[in-house]
Amino acid sequence: MAINFCKKCGNFMSPKNTNETICSRCGLLQKSNNELISKEQIQKKDDVAEGIVSDENIYATYDNICKKCGYGKAQVIDLGVKYSDEDNLFFLKCGKCGFSQRIGRKTD
């Protein structure tokens, strides 16, 4: 069923019966067109930029051998400090598999 709007005030028309609609604001009665919109179809979206994206992280510029996959580049991530007497938290995230390892002071 199509959505109808009042010609007098522009408000949404509510269905009164199968052939008529009524405006809830001004009370105008109109004949309704019971046409179903069947011509509209969902368009299939094409794959965007297929083949451009690679599995490697473009921010992985630090030389480091990954312990999991052996890739030679990693991204340095600094999480900062929570309290003023703590050291910064540094992580190395592998540019290929995403494996992260903490670097810096030992916590033993």
N, C-alpha and C positions, 0 to 999 in steps of 0.2 A: 504494500500500500504506500502510495506517495505521501509525503508530508505536505500539508496545506497550511497556508497562512492567511489570516483575515485581510480582506481587501480594504476594510475600513480603518482598522487600528494596527495591523501588522502582527498581531498576536498569533500564537500557535492554535490551530483549529483541532478540536477534539472530535473523534467520530461519535455521532449520535446514533446512527444506524448504518446499514450497508450503503445507502445512497446519499446520506447527508452528513455534514460536519457542522459543529457549532463553536463559536468563539466564546471562550470562558470569560473574557473581559467585557466585550460589548454585546454579546448575545446574537451576533449576526449568523444567520443560517445560510449555508452554501451547499450546492450539490458537490459531491465528492467524485473524483475520478479514481476508480479502483484499479488503475493500471499498475501492474507490477513492473518494476524495473528489472528486466531480464537481459538487457543488452550489455550491461556492464560485466566485465570479466577482470579477474585479477591478472595483472601483467606479470610475467615471469621476469625477475631481475637477472641481468647478466652478471657473471662473475667479474668483479671489479679487480683490476690490476693482477690478474692471474700470472704467476711466474715471476713477479718482481720481488716479492718478499722472500727472504731466505731465513734459515733457521738460526743464523748467527746474530748476536747482539751487536749493534753498531757502536755501543758505548764501551765495549770490551776492548780497551787499549793497553791495559797493564799486562806485562809479560808474567805469566804464571801458568804452571802445568796443573791442569785439573786432576784431582785424585780419583775422580770417578770415570771420566772419559778420555783424559789425556790431551785435551785441547790446550793450546798454548797461550790464549788470551783470556783476560778476566776483567770484569767491571768492578771498580772500587766503590763501595757504598759506605758512607759515613752516617751513622745513626745519631751522632752527637752524644751529649751527656744528659743524664736525668738529674744528677746532683752535682754540685760544684767540685766535690772531692773525688769524683770518678774520672777515669780515663775515657776517651772517646771509644765508641764501638765501631770497628772497621770490619767489613765483610768483603770477601772476594767472590763475586758471582761469575761462574763460568759463562763464557760467551756463546757456547754451543748447547750444553745440556741444562744450564741454569742452576747447577749444584753450588751451594753457598758454603763457605767456610770462614770462620772467624780468624782474624789475624790480630797481632798485638801482644799485649802482656798476658802471660799465663795466669790462669785463675786457680792454680793448685793450692 
